[in-house]
Amino acid sequence: MRNNTSGARLILFATLATLCIGLGGAYVVHAVLRPGSAGLLGPPDGGKAVFDIARDGQGKTLVVFENRASGPDRGQVAVWDINSGEWLRTMMPLTCARVHYAGGHGLCLALDQDNPAAFAAYVFAPDTRVLRKLVLNGLPSRARVSPDGRLGATTVFSSGHSYSDVSFSTETNLVDLESGMVLANLETFSVTRDGSPFKSEDFNYWGVTFASDGQRIYATLATGGETFLVEGRIDSREFKILRENVECPSLSPNGERIAFKKRIGVESWRLHVLDLATGTETALAEERSIDDQVEWLDDARVLYSDGVDIWAANADGSGKPEVYIGHAQSPGVVRPPVPSG
Amino acid sequence: MQLATRTTCGETVYQIESSRQVLAVGAKLREFRLNRTVLLLGLTSLLTDISSEMVTVVLPLYLVLSLNFSPLSFGILDGLQMGGSALVRLVFGYFADRFRRPKEVACLGYALSALAKLALLFGTSWTAIAGFIVTDRIGKGIRTAPRDAMISLSSSKDELATAFGIHRAMDTAGAMLGPLIAFGILIVAPAAFDAVFVVSLCFALLGVGVIGLFVRHEPNADGASGAKPVNLGQAFGLLRTPGLGLVMMAGAALAVTTISDGFIYLALQQRLDFALGYFPLLFVGTALAYMILAVPAGRLADRIGRPVVFIGGYGILLAAYAVLLLPMTGAFQIALCVALIGGYYAATDGVLAAMASALLPAELRSTGLALLSTVTSIARLVSSILFGLLWTWQGMDVAAGIFMAGLGAAIVLSVMILKGRTAHAK
């Protein structure tokens, strides 16, 4: 009697094991063989890119963003010509977790092609050729390229080794995109507050934005449970604190205003714009909590992602925000060069 | 047949003694089956840990890619989770005792965690991820206490720590294999997170299969005694179990002054400045030491006394902190620290369960173990919040110094408490 039941159990388990091993094995084989865009990086085998931002986008204002529409090209970098009036997105052979493009260089934070357990930052050319790789020390958070395309900034969560870890630590590096060298970890900059030195063990930086001169930068500094807007210069490696409760600053193209997210509660932010000359803050018409680094479309409008779509809102707080590009994130606006003079 | 009481090294052990040869043979046979239960539960945990660690290790990568999730959001989700899972643990611990069905309750827990993987496979939204994490944790909360109760009830009283050691060693082996399998899949199929989840589901189902089909809950003599089902009054009466409160007090005092591994590894990383990519290796190293030392530590605890080994384990942890504060640097410091932390786990985790099991009445074993793990996990949560705050405000050295002093004091306190218990028991 007992032998019979234990025999039946053995057969049942053998069936379960066969099914499980068969299913798991078959699925892995399927995953290996399927044509995936997930690991895609750069034009295949030196082939020609479908779109060259410099060549095909000459004289146009483009938005380079990450496509989030479900399908095989989810996560791929896409380009949209804002004047074409068509909701046409041109897919580029790059898949990124974060992307930003400006001034002839793009920065793509993606799964490291050589290490499945890590992310890397890839610098790419206007035709999406990958120029170089930079190792990242954590999970990607933000990527920014300076308007002239010479410098980049990457922010990672450096203690995100376990999803149950409550400790929070970021690492933000300035990178020379031409050489691929890390210029500085922002934590090595000296900081002053009201003219006197300011220092603490728990400094964390994120959300860098570059001025058009390629030297001045703004960023978020977090310490002791507060966040500050800092302004500094790359050559002297100095920051000074401008004001409190400013996260993810983004400098307008004319350098006069900074859009940012202001914390109004636990995990809750409201988008604001700060006028640098007068120090006045204006709340944008977006009433939802937004956790993104804003991108300026022009001097009057900003773009941001709510996690699903890219939205546009007026920078003076007027009007109503609207969906600008559906199922997209990480917008980077490429403008035709302003005639000097 | 008579029930005799003997005391070994502070442990009160009840043993059935008999002169009848037949009973001795029976005991031998039973002993064989006990080991079978422990081994099968170990196998279940091994398969389940492969499954859950496969997911844990790739989840941050997956979420950054698919959901634009920040690690901070996890922390909050996790915090909210804690309270709920403690309640689930107590309720199902009691159910296991009330209906005398620890196996079925544990089975339910394993099955829930397996099913949770479906949320990852079929959903990419915030809610799907939250659903996965919540279901997975509830499953873990449900199964742990009844499983440990079965381990203890199927082992003889003087081999409890060894039995837990065997189980923990197998459990940890699974935790080590999981990440290797997950990364193996991602190497052959880049970014194929769905494949990782499918394989994880397969391992989880195999785990459920082992416990559901092969584990027979056949408690030893004192587990089978008592004809009436327990009621809530008796469950609350547990708090009056002689010695249990003291063990819980010692366990909580030690846990609250313990720095979580995550912080220790982070401190090592800051001190030695190695690439964060090597971080997972620290976990693997610790798990390896834990796996190797779990059985010897259990055996030692059964021989020389569980409180000695248990408190000694925290002494080892104190030594690990000391290594952290030493001025020397290099691979040796990392290896030593990792080995000591592994040793600390081996000497404390299963041994505490064994200590409590020896005190708890058989019919309330699951409830009691659930209570103990709730108390210690709350203590750990408090510790991690406190340490995080101290680190933020005062820096790593001050925070570590304060916790070392606190742990030292907790060790002295525990020695006094557990000595007192021995005296009391005598």
HADDOCK unambig.tbl for C-alpha pairs under 7 A between the chains (distance, minus, plus):
assign (segid A and resid 9 and name CA) (segid B and resid 213 and name CA) 5.86 0.50 0.50
assign (segid A and resid 13 and name CA) (segid B and resid 209 and name CA) 6.37 0.50 0.50
assign (segid A and resid 17 and name CA) (segid B and resid 206 and name CA) 6.43 0.50 0.50
assign (segid A and resid 20 and name CA) (segid B and resid 202 and name CA) 4.98 0.50 0.50
assign (segid A and resid 24 and name CA) (segid B and resid 198 and name CA) 6.07 0.50 0.50
assign (segid A and resid 24 and name CA) (segid B and resid 199 and name CA) 4.81 0.50 0.50
assign (segid A and resid 24 and name CA) (segid B and resid 202 and name CA) 6.31 0.50 0.50
assign (segid A and resid 27 and name CA) (segid B and resid 195 and name CA) 6.12 0.50 0.50
assign (segid A and resid 28 and name CA) (segid B and resid 195 and name CA) 5.51 0.50 0.50
assign (segid A and resid 31 and name CA) (segid B and resid 189 and name CA) 5.95 0.50 0.50
assign (segid A and resid 31 and name CA) (segid B and resid 192 and name CA) 6.28 0.50 0.50
assign (segid A and resid 31 and name CA) (segid B and resid 195 and name CA) 6.44 0.50 0.50
assign (segid A and resid 32 and name CA) (segid B and resid 188 and name CA) 6.30 0.50 0.50
assign (segid A and resid 32 and name CA) (segid B and resid 189 and name CA) 4.69 0.50 0.50
assign (segid A and resid 38 and name CA) (segid B and resid 191 and name CA) 5.90 0.50 0.50
assign (segid A and resid 39 and name CA) (segid B and resid 190 and name CA) 5.71 0.50 0.50
assign (segid A and resid 39 and name CA) (segid B and resid 191 and name CA) 6.17 0.50 0.50
assign (segid A and resid 97 and name CA) (segid B and resid 64 and name CA) 6.56 0.50 0.50
assign (segid A and resid 97 and name CA) (segid B and resid 65 and name CA) 5.03 0.50 0.50
assign (segid A and resid 116 and name CA) (segid B and resid 183 and name CA) 6.43 0.50 0.50
assign (segid A and resid 116 and name CA) (segid B and resid 186 and name CA) 5.72 0.50 0.50
assign (segid A and resid 116 and name CA) (segid B and resid 187 and name CA) 5.92 0.50 0.50
assign (segid A and resid 116 and name CA) (segid B and resid 190 and name CA) 6.73 0.50 0.50
assign (segid A and resid 117 and name CA) (segid B and resid 183 and name CA) 6.78 0.50 0.50
assign (segid A and resid 118 and name CA) (segid B and resid 277 and name CA) 6.95 0.50 0.50
assign (segid A and resid 137 and name CA) (segid B and resid 275 and name CA) 6.81 0.50 0.50
assign (segid A and resid 137 and name CA) (segid B and resid 276 and name CA) 5.51 0.50 0.50
assign (segid A and resid 137 and name CA) (segid B and resid 277 and name CA) 6.59 0.50 0.50
assign (segid A and resid 138 and name CA) (segid B and resid 276 and name CA) 6.92 0.50 0.50
assign (segid A and resid 160 and name CA) (segid B and resid 71 and name CA) 6.00 0.50 0.50
assign (segid A and resid 162 and name CA) (segid B and resid 57 and name CA) 6.93 0.50 0.50
assign (segid A and resid 163 and name CA) (segid B and resid 60 and name CA) 6.05 0.50 0.50
assign (segid A and resid 163 and name CA) (segid B and resid 71 and name CA) 6.44 0.50 0.50
assign (segid A and resid 163 and name CA) (segid B and resid 74 and name CA) 5.92 0.50 0.50
assign (segid A and resid 164 and name CA) (segid B and resid 74 and name CA) 6.24 0.50 0.50
assign (segid A and resid 164 and name CA) (segid B and resid 75 and name CA) 5.90 0.50 0.50
assign (segid A and resid 164 and name CA) (segid B and resid 78 and name CA) 6.17 0.50 0.50
assign (segid A and resid 165 and name CA) (segid B and resid 75 and name CA) 6.20 0.50 0.50
assign (segid A and resid 166 and name CA) (segid B and resid 72 and name CA) 6.88 0.50 0.50
assign (segid A and resid 166 and name CA) (segid B and resid 75 and name CA) 4.51 0.50 0.50
assign (segid A and resid 167 and name CA) (segid B and resid 388 and name CA) 6.72 0.50 0.50
assign (segid A and resid 168 and name CA) (segid B and resid 72 and name CA) 6.73 0.50 0.50
assign (segid A and resid 201 and name CA) (segid B and resid 395 and name CA) 5.77 0.50 0.50
assign (segid A and resid 202 and name CA) (segid B and resid 392 and name CA) 5.53 0.50 0.50
assign (segid A and resid 224 and name CA) (segid B and resid 392 and name CA) 6.72 0.50 0.50
assign (segid A and resid 224 and name CA) (segid B and resid 393 and name CA) 6.60 0.50 0.50
assign (segid A and resid 307 and name CA) (segid B and resid 68 and name CA) 6.86 0.50 0.50
